[in-house]
Amino acid sequence: MHLTLTLMAGLTMPGTIPNLDLSGGKVLPWQGDGGKVVMLGTTRAFTTADDGTAKKAILHRTFTVPPGAVAIEFEAAAYRPEGVAAAESLDVVLEAAKREIVPRQVKQGEKWLPSVALLGPNGRQLREYRWQLDAYVGKRVRIAVVDTDERAGCHVTTTGFRLVTRDDLEARTFTQDMRAIQEKHRLRTPTRYDSKHFMALSTAGIAHSEYRLENCETIYSLFFEHFRRRGFEARPPADKMMVAIFDTQDGLDAYLGQKIPSSVTGLYHPATNRLLVYDFGTNRAFTASVARATNEMKGGSSDLERERNQLALSRAVRDKRDDTNISTVMHEVAHQLSFNCGMLNRTGDVPVWLAEGLAVYCESTIKGAWQGIGEANPGRASVLRAASRGDASFIPLRDLVRNDDWIRKATRTEQIILGYSQSWALFRMLMDDRPRQFKAYLQLIHDRKTPEHRLTDFGTAFGSDLAKLEKRYRAYMRDLVRKEAK
């Protein structure tokens, strides 16, 4: 898979309309008379400044606003000598049907404010302007650069025009957030990586970053194919998904503003709709356990035994690191996709068992190789085996589905891990046994905002006899243990 790498400062604007940006230094295919293209530093601009080679002008360009465009941005200024009042028009306007003038905004500090008139320069700098296009996608519009002021020294200058997409706006916000985190916590400078459906900002190395983004793309198309084939409605997101990749666990701590337990190897952050992961090789608990094991090996009976032990440990460390990195990405991308494709409502009340059951359903990795969606998950099945042997108590089905206390009030990490494994088993059982009812259940709860309906909704979809369903659930988990546990 080809991945494009760009520096963090760069933003790629869609070039869907030829020469909207005055590329090539030519006015064509713009229409009208007067003015000329000049260079302002490294930026091409159109000006009506009268130096004997340019004259007053009305330059215009008509085009259809393409899908995905949310704004047009440009820099411009109206120039009048000191003491010369505004008279004839110096302007840059966007017209829609029936000569409707699209409202224009000017950037003042960090805010965009209405701009009825084209302002003079800000010192020696052109001012930033934009037109918002939400109401004009698919419609014909016309940009016009107008100078009808014949007085000496009066002219208008504008750069080319950039179409901005939702991806561009989100990328800017993401970039600003990551820069602020980097500066505050002295992290490595993030680098931007782009694939077809994802954009990543990463403080990790090139190979690690590209591989993580490749993992994201691997699950992307298979996710929609899998759930559609089983009758679920899953729409590919309209926008790119944003991913933060950190080289260390400290990066995740910095993003979230708190120290995160080592049991958390990555997460989907609903508030920003971003995926956050770090290299598990830097996990504090993992590195401590490797250090302990290495120290214990120093007491081997012979050099050969110590060498064999070291090789075995190196293989185990590599497998654990690879497995966790890949399964974490697949788990968290499943969260991100499920909350952006219409299956789950990011602003609604989504039971934890449902969200985590779906993600675990997509995570299985064995010896650094992802197994696919809905495939065997020996690690989770082994957790269920331990519970079935009495090492821990199963969470009753009623408690799992009626609220999130099983995770919110857990006092031991082992209880949370068991809850994840049981959520996976429940999700998989419903996918296997009752896909139609499961689809209806997702539709039923989609617009719920509060949790008091959870038990009733579950009973409506799958039957009110929870004791009977619990019996089937326990049998299903025993079957998973028999088939899949390590």
N, C-alpha and C positions, 0 to 999 in steps of 0.2 A: 504494500500500500504506500502510495506517495503522500508524504506529509510536508506541508509548506511551513518553513520557519521564518518568522519576521521578528525584528526587534520590538520590544514592548512599546516604544513610542509610536510605531507605525500603525495606521488605520487604513484598511483597504476599502476604498470607495468603489461602488459598482460603476463600471464604465459602460452602461447600457445604452447611452445616447451619445453617438459620435460627436466630438468636438464641443460638447457642452462646457468643457473645461479649457477651451481655446487651445487644445493640443496642436502641436505642429506649428504654432505661431501664426496660424491663419484664421481669418474670420469666417470663411466658408465652412459649413453651409448656412451660416447666419445670413440674414437678409437685411437690406437697408444701406444707407450711405454714411460716410464720414467715419472719423475715428481711426485708430490703429492699434495693433497689438504691440506691447512693449514688455520688457523684462523689469520687474521690481525685485532686485536681488535674484533669487532662483525661481520666482513665481511669475507666470505669464499674466498679464492684465490687459484690459481694453481701456483706452483713454481717449477723451475728446480734447485733451490739452492742445492749444493752438500754437504750434512752433513753426508754422509755415508748411508742414506736411500733413497735418490733420485738420479736419474741419468739423463743424457742428454735425450732430448725427442723431439718427434714430435707428438703432440696431435691434433686430428682434429674431426670435427663434421659437417655432411652434413644435410641440411634441406631445406624446401621450405619456402620462405618469405611469411608470411600470409597477407591477405588483411588488410589495415589500418596501417600497419607498415611503418614508415618513416625513422627510423634510428635504429642502434644498438650502444649502449654506453657501455663503460667499462673503467676501470682504469688499467694501466700497466706501466712497466718500464723495460729497459734493464740495467743490472748491470755489470760493468767492474771495476776492481780495478783501483785506481788512477795510471796514467801513462801507462795503458794497452790500446793500440789502438784497434779500431773496426777491426775485422777480419772475423771470421765465423759468421753465422747468429744467431742473437737474435731478434726474431720478432713475431708479431701477425698480421696475414693477413686474408683478406676475399677474397676468389676466387669465380668467377662466371664461366659461361660456357667457355670451352676451356682455362682454367687456367688464365682467365682475372682477374687481380688484381683490386679490387674495391678501389678507392681513399680513403685515411684515413685522418682524421682531428684531430688536437690536440687543446685543449682549452688553450688559452693564455690570462689571464685576463678574459674579457667578450667576447672575440672573438674566433671563430673557424678558425684555419689556416691549410693549407696543411701540411701533415707530411709524408715525404718520408721514413724516418727512424724512428724506435722506439727509443725514447729518454731515457736518464737516469732519475732517480727520481728527483723530485723537492724538494730538501732538503731530508726529510725523507718520503715524500708523493709520492704515485704513481700519474702519470699524467692522465688527463681525455682525452679519445679518442672517436671518433664515426665514423661510416660509414653511409652515407646517402643511403637510399634504394629506392628512388622514381622510379628508372629504373629497379628494380629487384623484385617487388611484383609479386608473383606467380611463381617465378623462383627458381631453385635449386642453392644454394650457399654453400660454405664450409668455416668455420672458422678453421684456423690452428695456433697453438702455436708452434713455432719452436725454438729449441736450438741445434745448431750443434757446439757450441764453447766448446772445451774440456779443455780450460785453467782454472786454478784454480780461483775461485771467479767470473767467468763469468756465468751469468744465467739470466733468464727472469721470471718475476712474473706478473700475471694478475688476476683480479677479474673475477667473472662470467660476463655474457653478458646479457644486458637488451634490450628487444625490446621496442621501443618507438613509440607511435601512435601520430597522429595529436592532439588528445584530450590531451595527456600528455604535448605536447609542448605548446598548448594554455593554459592549466592549470598552467603551470609554469609561463608564461608571466602574466597571470591574478593574480596569487599569488604574484608575484613581485610587480605589480602595486598596489595591495591592501595593501601590507606591507608598501610600500612607503607612501601611503595616510594615513595609520594608524599612522605611526611614525611622519609624518609632522603635522597632525591635532590632534594627541593624541586621536584617536578613540579606541574603544574596539578592542581587538585582534580578527580578523575574524576566523571563524571556517568553515571548508569545509564540504559540504553535497553533496552526489551523489544519483541521481535517474537514471532510465534507459536512459533518453534522455537529462538530464540536470545536470550541476554541479553548485553549488552555493557556494559563500563565503559570510558569514553572520556575522554581528556584533549583530544581534538580538538574542533572546532566542531560545532554541531548539524547543519549540512548535510552535512559530510563523514561524521559518525558515522552519520546515518540512511541515507546512500547506501551505506555499507559494509554495514550490516545488511540493507539491501534486496538487495544482491548476495548475501549469505548465503541469504536466503529464496528468491531466484531459482533458485539451483542446487539447493536442498534437494529439492523434489518431483521435479525433472527427473532428479536423480541416481538415485533409487530406480526411477523409471519406466524409465530407460535400461537399467540392469543387470538388472532383473527381466525386461524384454522379451527379453533375451538369455540368460535361463535361470539367472541368478545369484540366490542367496538374499541378500536385503538387507532387514533389518528396521529400520524407523525407530526411532531411539533413544527410550527411555522418558522420558528427561530432556532438559531444554533444554541446548543447547550454549553454552559460555561463551567470550566473545570480548573480548580486551583491544585497544583501539584507542588508539594514541598519536599525538600531534600531531607528534612529531619522532623521528628515529632514536635520540636520546638516551634516549627512553622505553623502547625495546626493550632498549638496553644496560642500563638500570637494572633492568628486570624480570629479566634473565638474569644480572646481576651481573658482566658483562664487556663489553668493547667488541667489537661484532659487525662483521664486514667489510661494506663497503657493497654487496657482491654479494648479501648476504642482505636481502631486502626484506620478509620476514615469515616466520613459521614456525608449525608445529603443535608444541606442547610436550606430548609424551606423558606426562611425569611428572605434570602437573596436568590433562591432557586439555583444554587451552585453546588457542585460536587467538590468535596475537599478530601484529598488523600495525601499520604506521605510515604516515604520508603520505609517499609517495616524493618529493614535492616538496622534502622536507628532507634527502633522502639526500646524504651528504657528497660522494661522488664526483660525483653528478649536479649538485649546486649548483656544484661547482668547475668542471665542464666547461662549464656555462652561463656562468659568469663569464669563462672563457677565451674562449669564442666571442663574447661581448658585447664584450670588450676588442679582439678581432681586427677587429671590424666598424668600429671607430672610424676605421680608415684607408681607408674607402671613397672612391672618386674623386669622388662628388658627394653632396649631401644626399639626392637622390631614391634613389640606390643604397643609401645607408645605411638609409633608411627602409624600402625594400623588404626589405633583408636582416634588419632588425629584426623586421618582420612575419613573415617566413619563420621566423625563429628562435623567435618567440613561439608560432607554430602548432606547430612541432616540439616545443618544450618541453611545451606543453599536451597534445599527443597522447601523448608519451612518459610523462608523469606519469599521465594517465588510463589508458593501456594497462597500465602496470605496477601501478597501484593495483588495478585490476579483476582482472587476471590473477593477481596475488598472492593476493587474497581467494579467487578460485575454486579456485586450486591448493591453498591451505591448508585450505579448507572440505572439499575432496575428501579430503584426509588425515583430517580430523576425522570425517567421516561414515564413511569406509571402516573406521576403527578402532572405530567405535561401532555399526555395523550388522550385525556378524557376518562381513563379508567378510575382514577382516584382524584378527589378534589383537594387541591393544595390549601384552600382556605376553608375547607369544611372540617367536620368531625370524622376523622378516619381512625378506627380502632388500631392500636399498635399491633395486635396479632395479625391483622390483615396486611398492613404495610410491611411488616417484617417477614411475615410468611411468604409474601410475594417475592421479596428481595432474596431471601434464603433459597427459594425455589429456583432462582437464576444464578446462584453463586458457585456451584460445586466445581472444585478444582482438585486434581490429584497429581502429585509430583510435577507441579508447574504447568499442567495442561488443563485448560478449562473443559469441562465435560458437556456443557450445553444447558439449555433451559429445561427444567423439569427432570433432569437426569439424577442418577444415584448420588447421594451425599453421605458417604460413610462417616464423616466426622460428626454430623448432626445425628445420624442414626446411633452412633456410639454413645452420645449423651443420653438418648432415650433408653439405651440398653442399661446404662448405669442406674437410671431411675427405676427401671422395671425390676432390677435386682434388689431394690430397697436402699440404694445409696442416697437417694433423694425421693421426695414425694412428688408425684405428678400434680400439676396444677389442674384442678377440676375444670371441665369444659365451661361450665357456667361462669367461673371466675375469670377464665381467659377471655371470654367474649363480652362480658357485661361492662367492664371498665378496664382501666390500665393500671390498677393497683399492683398487679403482679410484677410490674417493672418499676413503677413510681415508688412503691414502699418496700422494695427488695432490700434486704440487708446484706446479701451475699452476691458476689458476681456469678457464682454457680447457679443461683436461682434465675438470674436474667438469661444466662446461656441456655438453661433448660426451657425457659419460656420461648426463646427464639426457636429452639428445636421443635417444641410442641406446635408453635405457630406454623412452622414449615410443614409439619405432618398434617395439620388441619387444612391448610391451604391446598396441599397436594391431594388429600382425600376428597375435598370438594371438587377439585378439578377432575379427578378420576371418576367419582361417583355421581356428582350432581352439577355438571357444568351449566345446564340451563338455569337451575335454581340459583347458582352462583352468580351468573350474569344478572338475573333479576335482583339479587341482593345488592350488587354494586349499584344498579340503577336506583334502588330504593333508598340507599343511604347517601347517594351522591350529594344532595343538597342539605343534608343534616348539618347543623352548626353546633349542636350541643349533644352530650352523650346519653341523656336519659332514655333515649329510644333504642339503645343498642340491643338489649336483650329481647325486646319485643320485635325488632326488625329481624334479628337472627331467627327467632321462632317463626315469623311470618314466611321467611324464605325457605327454611329447612325443616319446619315442623315444630310444634310446641312440645313434643315429647323429648326433652333433652336427655332424659335417662336412657332412652333407646339409642339416641344419637351418640351419647357418651360411650355406650357399650361398643358400638361400631367403631368409634374413634380409638378406643383402647386396643381393639383387635387389629385395626389398621396400623397402629404404632408397633405392635408386636410383630406384625408382618414385615414392616420396614426394618426392624432390628434384625430379624432372621435373614433378610435378603441383603442388607446393605452395611450393617455395622462392621467395623474393622475387627 
